[in-house]
Amino acid sequence: MKEYAQKTLLVALGIVFALLTAELTVRLLPERFLPPPLHDLVQAMNSRAPSMYIQDPELGYLLRPGTDFVSTSNEYSFRIKTNLNYDRAGFRGGTLGGPVWGVALGDSFTFGIGVDQESTWVAQLANLSRREIVNLGVQGYGPQQYTRTLEKYGTSLHPKIVFYCLFTNDLRDSDQFDNWTRHPSPRFSLETFLRNHSVLLSLYHRWRRSRTEGSRYVNLADVGQSLSLRKLKDEIISDSRRLPTAWPLIAREIDKASETSRQANATFMLLYFPSKEEVYWDAIKQKMKSLEALDGRVDQLKKITLQFCRSRQLICLDLTPALKKRANLKEKLYFSIDTHWNELGHKVVATEIHRFLVSEKLL
């Protein structure tokens, strides 16, 4: 029995050694020598790796100043460069130079995951308006972080207008950030560490996803889009449960950001960015009749946000109609599987915001 245990231990150690050797080989080899699929995976991991961020006691994390690299996935390749750099924070910043007219606060849809800075809605709006707009968006942020970024970095730029951008997942993000403020030092998680750092584990998860890909997505072939069933079911239901506790957190942050903007003599403008699921909801229902039961919940954050704007007399623009109109023309506004806008999606958003600014005499 003892001999059997020793042999089993040796086999286990051999497997661990082989896995570690393979992991180190992939990590130490220059990326140009990696096969294309492995190269893309390493790039994707780097774009979300903790090394890209630094911890912050107020915001949770910040983009590391001086960040500059190309992130590549199966659907896009784009440059992540922080043009605006502070001692402890980096942001994509502006594009035109000159006096700052506006600042944009938000998550990955404001930051512009998947596109170069010049193609983001922030940069395209700056070109349309011929006024400098500084991009302070950070992927993964939620409303508490939008407001704190405005207070800590935005007002010092003396903007004339503040763009405050809400997205569907802000219900989840506000809840998570609130939990973090109460428990800022979570225990070390081996699972999280491996998910962030292990190429082999990522390869295994990608292989598992590929085997079930057909059952995980609703495919809208005529518009070149695949939508996650998990986002269409589990996340919508989860957001319904979060709404009573998460919405007051969001409302509080909007009020604070609006007041901060007023004190800085800047116009506060709230932008509602719909999810991919909201934009293609009519086509999704035709494809999967079973999802009709979620009809009243897919845009629940939008409804309560617009109602809140009216009650507070805030300037608010819902981008849903503009995106739906172009989507109904079979235009591809999003990456096929990724949830973010492609360059055309950013252009539609920038054009609609510019139209609204002109109509409201804010330009």
C-alpha positions as CSV (number, residue, x, y, z in Angstrom):
1,M,0.0,0.0,0.0
2,K,2.9,2.3,0.9
3,E,4.6,1.6,-2.4
4,Y,1.4,2.3,-4.3
5,A,1.0,5.6,-2.5
6,Q,4.6,6.6,-3.4
7,K,4.1,5.7,-7.1
8,T,0.8,7.7,-7.1
9,L,2.6,10.7,-5.6
10,L,5.4,10.5,-8.1
11,V,3.0,10.4,-11.0
12,A,1.1,13.4,-9.5
13,L,4.3,15.3,-9.1
14,G,5.3,14.4,-12.7
15,I,2.1,15.8,-14.0
16,V,2.4,19.0,-12.0
17,F,6.0,19.4,-13.1
18,A,5.0,18.9,-16.8
19,L,2.1,21.4,-16.5
20,L,4.3,24.0,-14.8
21,T,7.0,23.5,-17.5
22,A,4.4,24.0,-20.2
23,E,3.0,27.1,-18.5
24,L,6.4,28.7,-18.0
25,T,7.4,27.9,-21.7
26,V,4.3,29.7,-23.0
27,R,4.9,32.6,-20.6
28,L,8.6,33.0,-21.4
29,L,8.5,32.6,-25.1
30,P,8.2,35.9,-27.1
31,E,4.6,36.2,-28.3
32,R,5.6,36.3,-31.9
33,F,6.7,32.7,-31.6
34,L,3.4,31.4,-30.3
35,P,0.8,29.8,-32.6
36,P,-2.0,32.3,-33.6
37,P,-4.7,30.8,-31.3
38,L,-2.3,30.7,-28.3
39,H,-1.0,34.2,-29.1
40,D,-4.5,35.6,-29.1
41,L,-5.3,33.9,-25.8
42,V,-2.2,35.3,-24.1
43,Q,-3.1,38.8,-25.5
44,A,-6.7,38.5,-24.2
45,M,-5.4,37.4,-20.8
46,N,-2.9,40.3,-20.7
47,S,-5.8,42.8,-21.4
48,R,-7.5,41.7,-18.2
49,A,-4.5,40.8,-16.1
50,P,-3.9,42.5,-12.7
51,S,-0.6,43.7,-14.0
52,M,-2.5,46.2,-16.1
53,Y,-4.0,47.7,-13.0
54,I,-2.9,49.1,-9.7
55,Q,-4.9,48.9,-6.4
56,D,-6.6,52.1,-5.2
57,P,-8.2,52.6,-1.8
58,E,-11.0,54.8,-3.2
59,L,-11.7,53.3,-6.6
60,G,-10.7,49.7,-6.0
61,Y,-8.3,49.8,-9.0
62,L,-6.9,52.1,-11.6
63,L,-5.3,51.6,-15.0
64,R,-1.6,51.7,-14.6
65,P,-0.1,55.0,-15.9
66,G,2.0,54.6,-19.0
67,T,0.1,51.5,-20.2
68,D,0.7,50.9,-23.9
69,F,0.2,47.6,-25.7
70,V,-1.9,45.9,-28.3
71,S,-4.7,43.6,-27.1
72,T,-5.8,40.9,-29.6
73,S,-8.7,38.5,-29.5
74,N,-10.5,36.4,-32.1
75,E,-12.7,39.4,-33.0
76,Y,-10.5,42.5,-32.6
77,S,-7.1,43.9,-32.2
78,F,-6.7,47.4,-30.6
79,R,-4.2,49.5,-28.8
80,I,-4.6,50.2,-25.1
81,K,-2.7,53.4,-24.4
82,T,-3.1,55.8,-21.5
83,N,-2.6,59.3,-23.0
84,L,-3.6,61.0,-19.8
85,N,-1.3,59.9,-17.0
86,Y,-1.2,60.9,-13.3
87,D,1.2,59.6,-10.7
88,R,-1.1,56.6,-9.9
89,A,-3.6,56.6,-12.7
90,G,-3.8,56.3,-16.4
91,F,-6.8,57.1,-18.8
92,R,-7.2,57.1,-22.5
93,G,-7.6,60.8,-22.3
94,G,-8.3,63.2,-25.1
95,T,-7.6,63.2,-28.8
96,L,-7.7,66.8,-30.1
97,G,-5.6,68.7,-27.6
98,G,-6.4,72.2,-26.4
99,P,-8.8,73.3,-23.7
100,V,-11.0,70.5,-22.2
101,W,-14.7,71.0,-23.1
102,G,-16.0,67.7,-21.8
103,V,-15.2,64.6,-19.8
104,A,-16.7,61.2,-20.3
105,L,-17.2,58.8,-17.3
106,G,-18.2,55.1,-17.7
107,D,-17.1,51.6,-18.1
108,S,-15.8,49.5,-21.1
109,F,-18.3,51.1,-23.5
110,T,-16.9,54.5,-22.7
111,F,-13.3,53.3,-22.6
112,G,-13.9,51.5,-25.9
113,I,-13.0,47.9,-25.6
114,G,-12.2,46.5,-29.1
115,V,-11.4,49.7,-30.9
116,D,-8.5,52.2,-31.0
117,Q,-9.0,55.4,-29.2
118,E,-9.6,57.4,-32.4
119,S,-12.6,55.2,-33.1
120,T,-14.3,55.5,-29.7
121,W,-17.6,57.4,-29.4
122,V,-15.7,59.9,-27.2
123,A,-13.1,60.7,-29.9
124,Q,-15.6,60.7,-32.7
125,L,-17.9,63.1,-30.8
126,A,-14.9,65.3,-30.1
127,N,-14.2,65.4,-33.9
128,L,-17.9,66.2,-34.7
129,S,-18.1,68.9,-32.1
130,R,-14.6,70.2,-32.6
131,R,-14.1,70.3,-28.9
132,E,-11.8,68.3,-26.7
133,I,-13.5,65.5,-24.7
134,V,-11.3,63.5,-22.3
135,N,-12.1,59.8,-21.9
136,L,-12.0,58.8,-18.2
137,G,-13.8,55.5,-18.8
138,V,-12.3,52.4,-17.2
139,Q,-13.4,48.9,-18.0
140,G,-15.3,47.2,-15.1
141,Y,-16.2,50.4,-13.3
142,G,-19.6,51.1,-11.9
143,P,-21.5,54.2,-10.8
144,Q,-19.7,54.7,-7.5
145,Q,-16.4,54.7,-9.4
146,Y,-17.8,57.0,-12.1
147,T,-18.6,59.6,-9.5
148,R,-15.4,59.2,-7.6
149,T,-13.4,59.5,-10.8
150,L,-15.2,62.8,-11.6
151,E,-14.5,64.1,-8.1
152,K,-10.8,63.0,-8.1
153,Y,-9.8,63.6,-11.7
154,G,-12.6,65.1,-13.8
155,T,-13.4,68.4,-12.1
156,S,-9.7,69.4,-12.1
157,L,-9.8,69.5,-15.9
158,H,-12.5,72.2,-15.7
159,P,-15.0,70.7,-18.2
160,K,-18.0,72.5,-19.5
161,I,-20.0,69.3,-19.8
162,V,-19.9,66.0,-18.0
163,F,-21.1,62.8,-19.8
164,Y,-22.2,60.2,-17.2
165,C,-22.8,56.9,-18.9
166,L,-24.9,54.1,-17.5
167,F,-25.0,50.5,-18.8
168,T,-27.1,47.5,-17.9
169,N,-24.5,45.8,-15.8
170,D,-24.2,48.8,-13.5
171,L,-26.8,47.1,-11.3
172,R,-24.4,44.3,-10.7
173,D,-21.3,46.6,-10.5
174,S,-22.9,48.9,-8.0
175,D,-23.7,46.0,-5.7
176,Q,-20.2,44.5,-6.0
177,F,-18.5,47.8,-5.3
178,D,-20.8,48.4,-2.3
179,N,-19.7,45.0,-1.0
180,W,-16.1,45.8,-1.6
181,T,-16.3,49.0,0.4
182,R,-17.5,47.0,3.3
183,H,-15.1,44.1,2.8
184,P,-12.1,45.7,0.9
185,S,-9.6,42.8,1.6
186,P,-11.0,39.5,0.3
187,R,-9.2,36.3,1.0
188,F,-6.7,35.0,-1.5
189,S,-8.5,32.8,-4.1
190,L,-6.5,30.2,-5.9
191,E,-9.3,29.9,-8.5
192,T,-9.1,33.7,-9.2
193,F,-5.3,33.6,-9.4
194,L,-5.3,30.7,-11.9
195,R,-8.1,32.3,-14.0
196,N,-6.0,35.5,-14.3
197,H,-2.6,33.9,-14.8
198,S,-2.8,30.3,-16.1
199,V,-2.7,30.0,-19.9
200,L,-3.4,26.2,-19.7
201,L,-6.5,26.7,-17.5
202,S,-7.7,29.3,-20.0
203,L,-7.1,26.9,-22.8
204,Y,-9.1,24.3,-21.0
205,H,-12.1,26.7,-20.4
206,R,-12.0,27.8,-24.1
207,W,-12.0,24.2,-25.2
208,R,-15.0,23.4,-23.0
209,R,-16.9,26.5,-24.3
210,S,-16.2,25.5,-27.9
211,R,-17.8,22.1,-27.3
212,T,-21.0,23.7,-26.1
213,E,-21.0,26.9,-28.1
214,G,-24.0,26.0,-30.2
215,S,-26.2,25.6,-27.1
216,R,-24.8,28.7,-25.4
217,Y,-25.8,31.4,-27.9
218,V,-28.8,32.6,-29.8
219,N,-27.5,33.2,-33.4
220,L,-28.9,36.0,-35.5
221,A,-27.3,35.2,-38.8
222,D,-28.9,38.0,-40.8
223,V,-27.1,40.6,-38.6
224,G,-24.0,38.6,-37.8
225,Q,-24.6,38.5,-34.1
226,S,-24.5,35.7,-31.4
227,L,-26.0,36.5,-28.0
228,S,-25.3,34.7,-24.8
229,L,-28.2,32.7,-23.4
230,R,-26.8,33.3,-19.9
231,K,-27.1,37.0,-20.4
232,L,-30.5,36.6,-21.8
233,K,-31.8,34.5,-18.9
234,D,-29.7,34.3,-15.8
235,E,-28.4,37.9,-15.8
236,I,-31.8,39.5,-16.5
237,I,-33.4,37.6,-13.7
238,S,-30.5,38.4,-11.4
239,D,-30.8,42.1,-12.2
240,S,-34.5,42.0,-11.3
241,R,-33.5,40.7,-7.9
242,R,-30.8,43.3,-7.5
243,L,-32.9,46.3,-8.6
244,P,-34.5,47.1,-5.2
245,T,-31.0,47.3,-3.5
246,A,-28.8,48.4,-6.4
247,W,-30.9,51.2,-7.8
248,P,-30.8,53.4,-4.7
249,L,-27.0,53.1,-4.8
250,I,-27.0,54.2,-8.5
251,A,-29.5,57.0,-7.9
252,R,-27.3,58.3,-5.0
253,E,-24.3,58.4,-7.3
254,I,-26.1,60.2,-10.1
255,D,-27.3,62.8,-7.6
256,K,-23.7,63.3,-6.2
257,A,-22.2,63.5,-9.7
258,S,-24.9,66.0,-10.8
259,E,-24.2,68.2,-7.8
260,T,-20.4,67.9,-8.3
261,S,-20.9,69.0,-11.9
262,R,-23.1,72.0,-10.9
263,Q,-20.5,73.1,-8.3
264,A,-17.8,72.9,-11.1
265,N,-20.0,75.0,-13.4
266,A,-20.4,72.1,-15.8
267,T,-23.5,70.8,-17.5
268,F,-24.4,67.2,-16.3
269,M,-25.7,64.9,-19.0
270,L,-26.6,61.3,-18.4
271,L,-26.3,58.8,-21.3
272,Y,-28.0,55.5,-21.2
273,F,-26.2,52.8,-23.2
274,P,-28.4,49.8,-24.0
275,S,-27.1,46.2,-24.0
276,K,-26.7,44.2,-27.1
277,E,-29.7,42.1,-25.9
278,E,-31.9,45.2,-25.6
279,V,-31.0,46.4,-29.1
280,Y,-31.7,43.0,-30.7
281,W,-34.6,42.0,-28.4
282,D,-37.3,41.9,-31.1
283,A,-35.2,39.6,-33.3
284,I,-34.3,37.5,-30.2
285,K,-37.9,36.9,-29.3
286,Q,-38.7,35.8,-32.9
287,K,-35.9,33.3,-32.6
288,M,-36.7,32.1,-29.1
289,K,-40.4,32.5,-28.1
290,S,-39.6,31.2,-24.6
291,L,-37.8,34.5,-23.8
292,E,-41.0,36.5,-24.3
293,A,-41.6,36.1,-20.6
294,L,-38.7,38.4,-19.9
295,D,-40.2,41.2,-22.1
296,G,-40.7,43.6,-19.3
297,R,-37.4,43.1,-17.6
298,V,-34.8,43.3,-20.4
299,D,-34.7,47.1,-20.2
300,Q,-35.6,47.5,-16.5
301,L,-32.6,49.8,-15.7
302,K,-33.5,52.0,-18.7
303,K,-37.1,52.5,-17.6
304,I,-36.2,53.5,-14.0
305,T,-33.3,55.7,-15.2
306,L,-35.4,57.7,-17.6
307,Q,-38.1,58.1,-14.9
308,F,-35.5,59.3,-12.5
309,C,-34.1,61.8,-15.0
310,R,-37.6,63.3,-15.4
311,S,-38.1,63.5,-11.7
312,R,-34.7,65.3,-11.2
313,Q,-35.1,67.3,-14.4
314,L,-31.7,66.0,-15.6
315,I,-30.5,66.1,-19.2
316,C,-30.7,62.5,-20.3
317,L,-30.3,60.8,-23.6
318,D,-31.3,57.2,-24.2
319,L,-29.2,55.7,-27.1
320,T,-31.6,52.7,-27.5
321,P,-33.8,54.1,-30.3
322,A,-30.8,55.2,-32.5
323,L,-29.0,51.9,-32.1
324,K,-32.3,49.9,-32.7
325,K,-33.0,51.9,-35.8
326,R,-29.7,51.0,-37.4
327,A,-29.8,47.4,-36.2
328,N,-33.2,47.0,-37.9
329,L,-31.4,48.0,-41.1
330,K,-29.3,44.9,-40.7
331,E,-26.2,47.0,-39.9
332,K,-23.6,45.3,-37.7
333,L,-23.0,47.5,-34.7
334,Y,-21.4,45.0,-32.3
335,F,-18.7,42.4,-32.6
336,S,-20.2,39.0,-33.4
337,I,-19.8,37.4,-30.0
338,D,-18.3,40.1,-27.8
339,T,-20.8,42.4,-26.2
340,H,-19.1,45.7,-27.2
341,W,-19.7,48.1,-30.1
342,N,-17.5,47.9,-33.1
343,E,-16.3,51.1,-34.8
344,L,-19.7,51.6,-36.6
345,G,-21.5,51.2,-33.3
346,H,-19.4,53.9,-31.7
347,K,-20.0,56.1,-34.8
348,V,-23.8,55.8,-34.4
349,V,-23.6,56.7,-30.7
350,A,-21.3,59.7,-31.4
351,T,-23.6,61.0,-34.2
352,E,-26.7,60.7,-32.0
353,I,-25.1,62.4,-29.1
354,H,-23.9,65.2,-31.4
355,R,-27.4,65.6,-32.9
356,F,-28.9,65.8,-29.4
357,L,-26.3,68.4,-28.2
358,V,-27.1,70.6,-31.2
359,S,-30.9,70.3,-30.8
360,E,-30.6,71.1,-27.1
361,K,-28.3,74.1,-27.9
362,L,-25.5,72.6,-25.8
363,L,-23.0,73.1,-28.6
